[in-house]
C-alpha cells in the first residue's frame, strides 16, 4: 500500500513537471501580451489599476485584469491589492529602451516568423534541417529583408541581448597589441566600437551586408569614432578584410559546418601574421546537464541551417580551417569566449 502511494506521488510529481513543460508556450505569449500592452512601461512610474492600464491601451478592462493576474503569478508584476499592480525586476527588463532590455526579444521570439517556424519543428527533426521555407516561403534572413518592421524588431532584439555582453567582451579582450579588428557579421558594429572606446590606438571595421552599414556608421558617429571605424559592406562567404583580430560573435551558430569552415578559411586567408580570432558562442556542455544551450540548439534547428555546438565540434571546424583553440573563458551570460590562433 505504501509503495502504491509512493508510486502515485512520484507519478503526480512527474505529471506536474510535464504540465509545466507543455504549457511553456502559454508563458511566452503572456509575456508577449504584457509587452504588447506596454504594461512594463506603464508601471515604470508607480502602481496602476487594471482599469487605468486598460484605458491607456484601449483594451478590455476585465481581460486586462486577468492578464495582470497571470503576470503576477509569474513574477512579472506584483499585486498591491484592490486590482492595482506594480513592476518587478523582471518587468523592468521589458521596458522600452531599458539597459539590457529584452522587450524586443519577447516580441520577436513570440512573433510570426519564429512561431510559424516552430510549428514545423517535428518535421525539421525528421528531415534533418529547418523547414522555415515551408512556413514563411523563404529563408529567415530573406524574410527579414521582405518585412522591414520585423527586421527592425529583430535587430533591436539582438542589440538588447548583446549590450551587456559587448561590455563584458570589451573588458575581457586584450587589444593592446592589435592594430585592426574586424567584426565579422558585426551588424551595427557595437562590439568592435566598444573595443575602440577602450583602446584609443585601435582601428575597427564591421563587415556586414549593405542594410547594416547605415546603422553602423550612425553608431560610430554618435560615439565620435568615425576617424577609426569603417562600415564595410560585403559577404563573409566571399572574403573578409585584412586584420590582426577577427571577432565572430554569434555568427557560426547560424550556419552549417561547411559554411562555418568557409567563413573561418576566409579569415585565415586574410589574416595578418600573428592574427587571432575570437569566437563568442553558446557551448553545449555535458549531456543531460540542465542549461540554455541544448534548447538554443533546437531553436537553431527550427529557424536556421546552423546549430549550437560542443567544444569538440568547434575544434573540428577550427582544425579544418587552419586555426586552433588556445583558450576558453566565460562571460557574464551563458556565452563562452573561444580564442584561436593560426595552426
C-alpha positions as CSV (number, residue, x, y, z in Angstrom):
1,X,0.0,0.0,0.0
2,X,2.8,2.4,0.9
3,X,4.6,1.5,-2.3
4,X,1.4,2.3,-4.3
5,X,1.1,5.7,-2.6
6,X,4.8,6.4,-3.3
7,X,4.4,5.5,-7.0
8,X,1.2,7.6,-7.2
9,X,3.0,10.6,-5.6
10,X,6.0,10.2,-8.0
11,X,3.7,10.0,-11.0
12,X,1.8,13.1,-9.9
13,X,5.1,15.0,-9.5
14,X,6.2,13.9,-12.9
15,X,2.9,14.9,-14.4
16,X,3.3,18.3,-12.8
17,X,6.7,18.8,-14.4
18,X,5.4,17.7,-17.8
19,X,2.4,20.1,-17.5
20,X,4.9,23.0,-16.9
21,X,6.8,21.9,-20.0
22,X,3.7,21.6,-22.1
23,X,2.3,25.0,-21.0
24,X,5.6,26.8,-21.7
25,X,4.2,28.4,-24.8
26,X,1.4,29.9,-22.7
27,X,4.0,31.8,-20.7
28,X,5.7,33.0,-23.9
29,X,2.5,34.6,-25.2
30,X,1.6,36.0,-21.8
31,X,4.9,37.9,-21.8
32,X,4.4,39.0,-25.4
33,X,0.9,40.3,-24.5
34,X,2.3,42.2,-21.5
35,X,4.8,43.9,-23.7
36,X,2.3,44.5,-26.5
37,X,0.1,46.3,-24.0
38,X,3.2,48.2,-22.7
39,X,2.5,47.1,-19.2
40,X,6.2,47.4,-18.1
41,X,6.3,50.9,-19.4
42,X,3.0,52.0,-17.8
43,X,4.2,50.7,-14.4
44,X,7.5,52.5,-14.6
45,X,6.3,55.5,-12.6
46,X,4.4,53.5,-9.9
47,X,1.4,51.2,-9.3
48,X,-1.6,51.3,-11.5
49,X,-5.0,49.7,-11.6
50,X,-6.0,47.3,-14.3
51,X,-8.7,49.8,-15.4
52,X,-6.1,52.6,-15.7
53,X,-3.9,50.5,-17.9
54,X,-6.9,49.3,-20.0
55,X,-7.9,53.0,-20.6
56,X,-4.4,53.9,-21.7
57,X,-4.3,50.9,-24.1
58,X,-7.9,50.9,-25.2
59,X,-8.1,47.3,-24.1
60,X,-10.9,45.5,-22.3
61,X,-10.6,46.1,-18.5
62,X,-11.7,42.6,-17.5
63,X,-9.3,40.8,-19.7
64,X,-6.5,43.3,-18.9
65,X,-7.0,42.5,-15.2
66,X,-6.9,38.7,-16.0
67,X,-3.6,39.3,-17.9
68,X,-2.1,41.2,-15.0
69,X,-3.2,38.5,-12.5
70,X,-1.4,35.9,-14.7
71,X,1.6,38.2,-14.9
72,X,1.6,38.4,-11.1
73,X,1.7,34.6,-10.8
74,X,4.8,34.6,-13.0
75,X,6.6,37.4,-11.1
76,X,6.3,39.9,-13.9
77,X,4.2,42.3,-11.8
78,X,3.3,42.5,-8.1
79,X,-0.3,42.8,-6.9
80,X,-0.7,45.6,-4.4
81,X,-4.3,44.9,-3.6
82,X,-7.6,46.4,-5.0
83,X,-6.7,45.4,-8.6
84,X,-3.5,47.6,-8.5
85,X,-0.2,46.3,-9.7
86,X,3.5,47.4,-9.5
87,X,6.6,46.5,-11.5
88,X,9.2,43.9,-10.6
89,X,12.9,43.3,-11.7
90,X,11.5,41.1,-14.4
91,X,9.2,43.7,-15.9
92,X,11.9,46.3,-15.7
93,X,13.9,44.2,-18.2
94,X,10.9,44.5,-20.6
95,X,10.7,48.3,-20.7
96,X,11.2,50.2,-23.9
97,X,14.9,51.3,-24.2
98,X,15.9,50.0,-20.8
99,X,19.5,48.9,-20.4
100,X,19.8,45.2,-21.5
101,X,16.1,45.3,-22.4
102,X,14.5,42.0,-23.5
103,X,11.4,43.8,-24.8
104,X,12.1,43.2,-28.5
105,X,13.3,39.6,-27.7
106,X,9.8,38.9,-26.3
107,X,8.1,40.3,-29.3
108,X,10.4,38.6,-31.8
109,X,10.5,35.1,-30.2
110,X,6.7,35.1,-29.9
111,X,6.1,36.8,-33.2
112,X,5.0,35.5,-36.6
113,X,8.3,34.3,-38.1
114,X,9.5,32.3,-35.1
115,X,6.1,31.0,-34.2
116,X,5.4,29.7,-37.7
117,X,8.8,28.0,-37.9
118,X,8.4,26.3,-34.6
119,X,5.0,24.8,-35.8
120,X,7.1,22.7,-38.2
121,X,9.7,21.6,-35.6
122,X,9.0,17.9,-35.7
123,X,9.3,17.9,-39.4
124,X,12.7,19.7,-39.1
125,X,13.9,16.8,-36.9
126,X,12.6,14.2,-39.3
127,X,14.0,15.8,-42.4
128,X,17.3,16.9,-40.9
129,X,17.0,20.6,-41.0
130,X,15.0,23.8,-40.7
131,X,11.6,23.8,-42.5
132,X,11.2,27.6,-42.3
133,X,10.9,27.9,-46.0
134,X,7.7,25.9,-45.9
135,X,6.5,28.2,-43.1
136,X,7.5,31.6,-44.5
137,X,8.0,30.9,-48.2
138,X,11.7,31.8,-47.9
139,X,14.7,31.5,-45.5
140,X,14.7,33.6,-42.4
141,X,17.1,36.3,-43.4
142,X,15.4,36.8,-46.8
143,X,12.1,37.0,-44.9
144,X,13.5,39.8,-42.8
145,X,14.6,41.6,-45.9
146,X,11.0,41.5,-47.2
147,X,9.5,42.5,-43.8
148,X,11.3,45.6,-42.6
149,X,9.2,46.1,-39.5
150,X,10.1,42.6,-38.2
151,X,13.7,43.1,-39.4
152,X,14.0,46.3,-37.2
153,X,12.5,44.5,-34.3
154,X,14.9,41.6,-34.7
155,X,17.9,44.0,-35.0
156,X,16.9,45.8,-31.8
157,X,16.3,42.5,-30.0
158,X,19.8,41.3,-30.9
159,X,21.3,44.6,-29.8
160,X,19.4,44.5,-26.5
161,X,20.7,40.9,-25.8
162,X,24.2,42.0,-26.7
163,X,24.5,45.2,-24.8
164,X,25.9,43.8,-21.5
165,X,27.8,41.0,-23.4
166,X,29.6,43.6,-25.5
167,X,30.7,45.5,-22.4
168,X,31.9,42.2,-20.8
169,X,33.9,41.4,-24.0
170,X,35.4,44.9,-24.1
171,X,36.7,44.3,-20.6
172,X,37.8,40.8,-21.3
173,X,39.7,41.2,-24.6
174,X,43.2,42.5,-24.6
175,X,43.8,44.6,-27.7
176,X,46.9,46.4,-26.6
177,X,48.9,44.7,-29.4
178,X,46.2,44.9,-32.0
179,X,46.1,47.4,-34.8
180,X,43.0,46.5,-36.7
181,X,40.0,44.5,-35.5
182,X,37.2,43.3,-37.9
183,X,33.8,42.4,-36.5
184,X,32.6,39.8,-39.0
185,X,28.9,39.9,-39.5
186,X,29.0,42.8,-37.0
187,X,25.7,44.4,-37.7
188,X,25.7,47.9,-36.1
189,X,29.4,47.4,-35.1
190,X,28.6,47.7,-31.4
191,X,31.2,45.1,-30.3
192,X,34.2,46.5,-32.2
193,X,33.1,50.0,-31.3
194,X,33.3,49.1,-27.7
195,X,36.8,47.9,-28.2
196,X,37.7,51.2,-29.9
197,X,36.3,53.1,-26.9
198,X,38.6,51.0,-24.6
199,X,41.7,51.3,-26.8
200,X,42.3,54.7,-28.5
201,X,45.0,53.3,-30.7
202,X,42.8,50.6,-32.2
203,X,41.1,50.8,-35.6
204,X,38.0,48.8,-36.3
205,X,35.7,47.6,-39.1
206,X,32.3,46.0,-39.1
207,X,31.7,43.7,-42.1
208,X,28.1,43.0,-43.0
209,X,25.5,43.3,-45.8
210,X,24.6,46.8,-47.1
211,X,21.4,47.1,-45.0
212,X,23.5,47.2,-41.8
213,X,26.0,49.8,-42.9
214,X,24.0,53.0,-42.2
215,X,23.2,52.0,-38.6
216,X,26.9,51.1,-38.0
217,X,28.0,54.5,-39.4
218,X,25.4,56.3,-37.3
219,X,26.5,54.5,-34.2
220,X,30.2,55.3,-34.8
221,X,29.3,59.0,-35.4
222,X,27.3,59.2,-32.2
223,X,30.3,57.9,-30.2
224,X,32.9,60.0,-32.0
225,X,34.6,57.1,-33.7
226,X,34.3,58.0,-37.3
227,X,38.1,58.5,-37.7
228,X,38.8,55.0,-36.5
229,X,35.8,53.0,-37.6
230,X,34.7,51.8,-41.1
231,X,31.5,50.0,-42.0
232,X,32.5,47.6,-44.8
233,X,29.8,46.1,-47.0
234,X,30.4,42.6,-48.2
235,X,29.8,38.9,-47.9
236,X,31.9,37.0,-45.4
237,X,31.4,33.9,-47.5
238,X,33.4,35.6,-50.3
239,X,36.1,37.4,-48.4
240,X,37.0,39.5,-45.3
241,X,39.3,42.5,-44.8
242,X,42.9,42.0,-43.5
243,X,43.1,42.3,-39.7
244,X,45.0,41.4,-36.6
245,X,41.9,40.4,-34.8
246,X,38.6,38.8,-36.1
247,X,35.5,38.9,-34.0
248,X,32.9,36.3,-34.7
249,X,30.1,36.9,-32.1
250,X,27.0,34.6,-32.5
251,X,27.8,34.1,-36.2
252,X,28.9,30.5,-36.5
253,X,25.8,29.1,-34.9
254,X,23.7,30.5,-37.8
255,X,25.5,28.2,-40.4
256,X,26.2,24.6,-41.1
257,X,29.7,23.1,-40.8
258,X,30.7,23.7,-44.4
259,X,29.7,27.4,-44.3
260,X,31.4,27.9,-40.9
261,X,34.7,26.4,-42.3
262,X,34.3,28.8,-45.3
263,X,34.0,31.8,-43.1
264,X,36.9,30.8,-40.9
265,X,39.0,30.0,-44.0
266,X,38.4,33.5,-45.4
267,X,39.6,34.9,-42.0
268,X,42.7,32.7,-42.3
269,X,43.4,33.8,-45.8
270,X,43.2,37.5,-45.0
271,X,44.8,37.3,-41.5
272,X,47.9,39.3,-40.9
273,X,50.9,37.5,-39.3
274,X,50.1,36.7,-35.7
275,X,46.4,37.4,-36.1
276,X,43.9,35.8,-33.9
277,X,40.1,35.0,-33.9
278,X,37.7,35.5,-31.0
279,X,34.6,33.3,-31.3
280,X,31.7,34.1,-29.0
281,X,29.0,31.4,-28.9
282,X,26.9,29.1,-26.8
283,X,28.9,26.0,-26.0
284,X,27.0,22.8,-25.2
285,X,28.2,21.1,-22.1
286,X,27.8,17.6,-20.7
287,X,24.8,15.7,-22.0
288,X,21.9,15.7,-19.5
289,X,23.1,18.8,-17.6
290,X,20.3,21.4,-17.4
291,X,21.1,24.5,-19.4
292,X,20.1,27.0,-22.1
293,X,22.4,25.8,-24.7
294,X,20.8,22.5,-25.8
295,X,17.4,24.3,-26.0
296,X,19.0,27.1,-28.1
297,X,20.3,24.3,-30.4
298,X,16.7,23.3,-31.0
299,X,15.8,26.9,-31.8
300,X,18.5,26.9,-34.4
301,X,17.1,23.7,-35.9
302,X,13.7,25.4,-36.1
303,X,14.9,28.7,-37.6
304,X,18.2,28.3,-39.4
305,X,20.6,25.9,-41.1
306,X,23.1,26.2,-38.2
307,X,23.4,24.7,-34.8
308,X,24.9,25.2,-31.3
309,X,28.0,23.0,-30.8
310,X,30.1,21.5,-28.1
311,X,33.9,22.1,-27.9
312,X,34.9,19.0,-29.9
313,X,32.6,20.1,-32.7
314,X,34.0,23.6,-32.6
315,X,37.6,22.2,-32.6
316,X,36.8,20.2,-35.8
317,X,35.7,23.4,-37.5
318,X,38.8,25.2,-36.4
319,X,41.2,22.4,-37.5
320,X,39.5,22.2,-40.9
321,X,40.0,26.0,-41.5
322,X,43.6,26.5,-40.3
323,X,43.0,27.6,-36.7
324,X,43.5,26.1,-33.3
325,X,41.8,26.8,-30.0
326,X,44.1,28.5,-27.4
327,X,41.6,29.4,-24.6
328,X,38.0,29.3,-23.5
329,X,36.6,31.7,-20.9
330,X,33.2,32.6,-19.6
331,X,31.2,35.8,-20.0
332,X,28.6,37.2,-17.6
333,X,25.9,35.3,-19.7
334,X,25.8,31.8,-20.9
335,X,28.2,32.5,-23.8
336,X,31.8,31.5,-24.0
337,X,34.8,33.3,-25.4
338,X,36.9,31.0,-27.6
339,X,40.2,32.3,-28.7
340,X,42.1,31.0,-31.7
341,X,45.4,31.4,-33.4
342,X,46.7,30.1,-36.7
343,X,47.7,26.5,-36.7
